[in-house]
Amino acid sequence: MEPPSPHQPNFSSLSLPSPPFSRRRAALSPEFRAKLSQMSLKLAPLVQLTSGQVHPAFPQSLLNFWLLTEAQLDSLAHFYHQRTPCEWTAHYPCPVSWSPGLTVEEKRRKLGRFIGLRGCETPTGRRGSPVSEEVWLSMNRTEEEIERDARRRRMREQEEEEGGRKHRYY
């Protein structure tokens, strides 16, 4: 192999640019990779009933949803007839009550529920919540946890039923 001439670039000494931080981090951490994947999920836009238009601030991804400002949340609620009730308010698939004095977290949760995001019906805090401890805990479980508990309950019931048959007095 001939050494490169001064007029030809030496490709062996060129270094490739390093990948962005998010890719390097994702390569090291499966949890980070999963969170990036989750945050990049696209959201289907919701159209206003009266005009058929989509609000300009409607989030295009889950990350954009979490980055909405309080002013944008209020604007979206007003645009989709949720902040000021009218004849169109209840015609949306999942209407929400938008009372004055809501915190940013409550507004985000309500808007998330309105646009159909899972988990947004969960109360923001347990203190002062009308939801019981048992219900609140069950609302925060994953599908896998619910399925696992259901399997355990079925197995326990089967064992009790079989045990009852074995110990019957005839």
CYANA upper distance limits for C-alpha pairs under 8 A (distance plus 0.5 A):
  4 PRO  CA      8 GLN  CA      6.62
  4 PRO  CA      9 PRO  CA      7.58
  4 PRO  CA     10 ASN  CA      6.53
  5 SER  CA      9 PRO  CA      8.27
 10 ASN  CA     14 LEU  CA      7.46
 19 PRO  CA     23 ARG  CA      6.75
 19 PRO  CA     24 ARG  CA      6.95
 20 PRO  CA     24 ARG  CA      7.02
 21 PHE  CA     25 ARG  CA      6.52
 22 SER  CA     26 ALA  CA      6.41
 23 ARG  CA     27 ALA  CA      6.57
 24 ARG  CA     28 LEU  CA      7.14
 25 ARG  CA     29 SER  CA      6.67
 25 ARG  CA     32 PHE  CA      7.56
 25 ARG  CA     33 ARG  CA      8.33
 26 ALA  CA     30 PRO  CA      6.94
 26 ALA  CA     31 GLU  CA      8.43
 26 ALA  CA     32 PHE  CA      5.94
 26 ALA  CA     33 ARG  CA      5.00
 26 ALA  CA     36 LEU  CA      8.42
 27 ALA  CA     33 ARG  CA      7.77
 29 SER  CA     33 ARG  CA      6.81
 30 PRO  CA     34 ALA  CA      6.59
 31 GLU  CA     35 LYS  CA      6.69
 32 PHE  CA     36 LEU  CA      6.63
 33 ARG  CA     37 SER  CA      6.67
 34 ALA  CA     38 GLN  CA      6.63
 35 LYS  CA     39 MET  CA      6.55
 36 LEU  CA     40 SER  CA      6.65
 37 SER  CA     41 LEU  CA      7.21
 38 GLN  CA     62 LEU  CA      7.85
 39 MET  CA     61 SER  CA      7.37
 39 MET  CA     62 LEU  CA      5.47
 39 MET  CA     63 LEU  CA      5.28
 40 SER  CA     61 SER  CA      6.26
 40 SER  CA     62 LEU  CA      6.66
 40 SER  CA     63 LEU  CA      6.85
 41 LEU  CA     61 SER  CA      5.90
 41 LEU  CA     62 LEU  CA      6.18
 41 LEU  CA     63 LEU  CA      8.46
 42 LYS  CA     60 GLN  CA      6.25
 42 LYS  CA     61 SER  CA      4.78
 42 LYS  CA     62 LEU  CA      7.05
 43 LEU  CA     59 PRO  CA      7.44
 43 LEU  CA     60 GLN  CA      5.80
 43 LEU  CA     61 SER  CA      5.63
 43 LEU  CA     62 LEU  CA      7.18
 44 ALA  CA     60 GLN  CA      7.80
 45 PRO  CA     54 VAL  CA      7.05
 45 PRO  CA     58 PHE  CA      7.30
 45 PRO  CA     59 PRO  CA      8.25
 45 PRO  CA     60 GLN  CA      7.76
 46 LEU  CA     54 VAL  CA      6.63
 46 LEU  CA     58 PHE  CA      8.39
 46 LEU  CA    115 ILE  CA      7.57
 47 VAL  CA     51 SER  CA      8.33
 47 VAL  CA     52 GLY  CA      5.62
 47 VAL  CA     53 GLN  CA      5.68
 47 VAL  CA     54 VAL  CA      5.22
 47 VAL  CA     55 HIS  CA      8.03
 48 GLN  CA     52 GLY  CA      5.47
 48 GLN  CA     53 GLN  CA      5.93
 48 GLN  CA     54 VAL  CA      6.77
 48 GLN  CA     55 HIS  CA      8.27
 48 GLN  CA     79 PHE  CA      7.59
 48 GLN  CA     80 TYR  CA      6.12
 49 LEU  CA     80 TYR  CA      8.15
 49 LEU  CA     88 TRP  CA      7.77
 49 LEU  CA     92 TYR  CA      8.29
 50 THR  CA     88 TRP  CA      8.48
 54 VAL  CA     58 PHE  CA      7.45
 55 HIS  CA     76 LEU  CA      7.23
 55 HIS  CA     79 PHE  CA      7.44
 57 ALA  CA     72 GLN  CA      7.15
 57 ALA  CA     76 LEU  CA      7.80
 58 PHE  CA     65 PHE  CA      8.42
 58 PHE  CA     76 LEU  CA      7.67
 59 PRO  CA     64 ASN  CA      5.47
 59 PRO  CA     65 PHE  CA      5.54
 59 PRO  CA     68 LEU  CA      8.22
 60 GLN  CA     64 ASN  CA      6.75
 60 GLN  CA     65 PHE  CA      8.08
 61 SER  CA     65 PHE  CA      6.93
 62 LEU  CA     66 TRP  CA      7.01
 63 LEU  CA     67 LEU  CA      6.88
 64 ASN  CA     68 LEU  CA      6.94
 66 TRP  CA    108 ARG  CA      8.33
 68 LEU  CA     72 GLN  CA      6.42
 68 LEU  CA     73 LEU  CA      6.93
 69 THR  CA     73 LEU  CA      6.72
 70 GLU  CA     74 ASP  CA      6.72
 70 GLU  CA    104 VAL  CA      6.33
 70 GLU  CA    107 LYS  CA      8.22
 71 ALA  CA     75 SER  CA      6.58
 72 GLN  CA     76 LEU  CA      6.52
 73 LEU  CA     77 ALA  CA      6.68
 73 LEU  CA    107 LYS  CA      7.12
 73 LEU  CA    108 ARG  CA      7.29
 73 LEU  CA    111 LEU  CA      7.68
 74 ASP  CA     78 HIS  CA      6.64
 74 ASP  CA     83 ARG  CA      7.72
 74 ASP  CA    107 LYS  CA      8.29
 75 SER  CA     79 PHE  CA      6.52
 76 LEU  CA     80 TYR  CA      6.67
 77 ALA  CA     81 HIS  CA      6.76
 77 ALA  CA     82 GLN  CA      5.42
 77 ALA  CA     83 ARG  CA      5.62
 77 ALA  CA     98 TRP  CA      8.09
 77 ALA  CA    111 LEU  CA      7.63
 78 HIS  CA     82 GLN  CA      6.20
 78 HIS  CA     83 ARG  CA      5.30
 78 HIS  CA     84 THR  CA      6.83
 80 TYR  CA     89 THR  CA      8.06
 81 HIS  CA     85 PRO  CA      6.63
 81 HIS  CA     86 CYS  CA      7.25
 81 HIS  CA     88 TRP  CA      6.88
 81 HIS  CA     89 THR  CA      5.57
 82 GLN  CA     89 THR  CA      6.19
 82 GLN  CA     95 PRO  CA      7.33
 82 GLN  CA     96 VAL  CA      6.87
 82 GLN  CA     97 SER  CA      7.14
 82 GLN  CA     98 TRP  CA      6.65
 83 ARG  CA     97 SER  CA      7.81
 83 ARG  CA     98 TRP  CA      5.47
 83 ARG  CA     99 SER  CA      7.67
 84 THR  CA     98 TRP  CA      8.25
 85 PRO  CA     89 THR  CA      6.07
 87 GLU  CA     91 HIS  CA      8.43
 88 TRP  CA     92 TYR  CA      7.90
 89 THR  CA     95 PRO  CA      6.98
 90 ALA  CA     94 CYS  CA      8.39
 90 ALA  CA     95 PRO  CA      6.19
 91 HIS  CA     95 PRO  CA      8.06
 93 PRO  CA    114 PHE  CA      8.21
 94 CYS  CA    113 ARG  CA      7.64
 94 CYS  CA    114 PHE  CA      5.66
 94 CYS  CA    115 ILE  CA      7.95
 94 CYS  CA    116 GLY  CA      7.94
 95 PRO  CA    114 PHE  CA      6.40
 96 VAL  CA    110 LYS  CA      6.88
 96 VAL  CA    111 LEU  CA      8.34
 96 VAL  CA    113 ARG  CA      8.25
 96 VAL  CA    114 PHE  CA      6.80
 97 SER  CA    110 LYS  CA      8.45
 98 TRP  CA    102 LEU  CA      8.18
 98 TRP  CA    107 LYS  CA      8.11
 98 TRP  CA    110 LYS  CA      8.25
102 LEU  CA    106 GLU  CA      6.36
102 LEU  CA    107 LYS  CA      6.71
103 THR  CA    107 LYS  CA      6.72
104 VAL  CA    108 ARG  CA      6.57
105 GLU  CA    109 ARG  CA      6.60
105 GLU  CA    124 THR  CA      7.73
106 GLU  CA    110 LYS  CA      6.56
106 GLU  CA    124 THR  CA      7.41
107 LYS  CA    111 LEU  CA      6.56
108 ARG  CA    112 GLY  CA      6.46
109 ARG  CA    113 ARG  CA      6.66
109 ARG  CA    120 CYS  CA      5.44
109 ARG  CA    121 GLU  CA      7.45
109 ARG  CA    124 THR  CA      8.41
110 LYS  CA    114 PHE  CA      6.57
110 LYS  CA    120 CYS  CA      7.33
110 LYS  CA    121 GLU  CA      7.98
111 LEU  CA    115 ILE  CA      6.72
112 GLY  CA    116 GLY  CA      6.65
112 GLY  CA    117 LEU  CA      5.61
112 GLY  CA    118 ARG  CA      8.36
112 GLY  CA    120 CYS  CA      6.13
113 ARG  CA    117 LEU  CA      5.99
113 ARG  CA    118 ARG  CA      7.70
113 ARG  CA    119 GLY  CA      8.33
113 ARG  CA    120 CYS  CA      5.55
113 ARG  CA    121 GLU  CA      6.57
119 GLY  CA    139 MET  CA      8.46
119 GLY  CA    140 ASN  CA      8.20
122 THR  CA    136 TRP  CA      8.09
122 THR  CA    139 MET  CA      7.05
122 THR  CA    140 ASN  CA      7.86
123 PRO  CA    129 SER  CA      7.73
123 PRO  CA    136 TRP  CA      8.41
125 GLY  CA    129 SER  CA      7.37
126 ARG  CA    131 VAL  CA      8.18
126 ARG  CA    133 GLU  CA      8.25
126 ARG  CA    136 TRP  CA      7.99
131 VAL  CA    135 VAL  CA      6.84
131 VAL  CA    136 TRP  CA      6.61
132 SER  CA    136 TRP  CA      6.55
133 GLU  CA    137 LEU  CA      6.61
134 GLU  CA    138 SER  CA      6.77
135 VAL  CA    139 MET  CA      6.66
136 TRP  CA    140 ASN  CA      7.18
137 LEU  CA    141 ARG  CA      7.29
141 ARG  CA    145 GLU  CA      6.52
141 ARG  CA    146 ILE  CA      7.12
142 THR  CA    146 ILE  CA      6.89
143 GLU  CA    147 GLU  CA      6.62
144 GLU  CA    148 ARG  CA      6.52
145 GLU  CA    149 ASP  CA      6.63
146 ILE  CA    150 ALA  CA      6.66
147 GLU  CA    151 ARG  CA      6.69
148 ARG  CA    152 ARG  CA      6.75
149 ASP  CA    153 ARG  CA      6.62
150 ALA  CA    154 ARG  CA      6.69
151 ARG  CA    155 MET  CA      6.64
152 ARG  CA    156 ARG  CA      6.58
153 ARG  CA    157 GLU  CA      6.65
154 ARG  CA    158 GLN  CA      6.61
155 MET  CA    159 GLU  CA      6.62
156 ARG  CA    160 GLU  CA      6.65
157 GLU  CA    161 GLU  CA      6.55
158 GLN  CA    162 GLU  CA      6.56
159 GLU  CA    163 GLY  CA      6.39
160 GLU  CA    164 GLY  CA      6.51
161 GLU  CA    165 ARG  CA      6.90
162 GLU  CA    166 LYS  CA      6.83
163 GLY  CA    167 HIS  CA      6.83
164 GLY  CA    168 ARG  CA      6.73
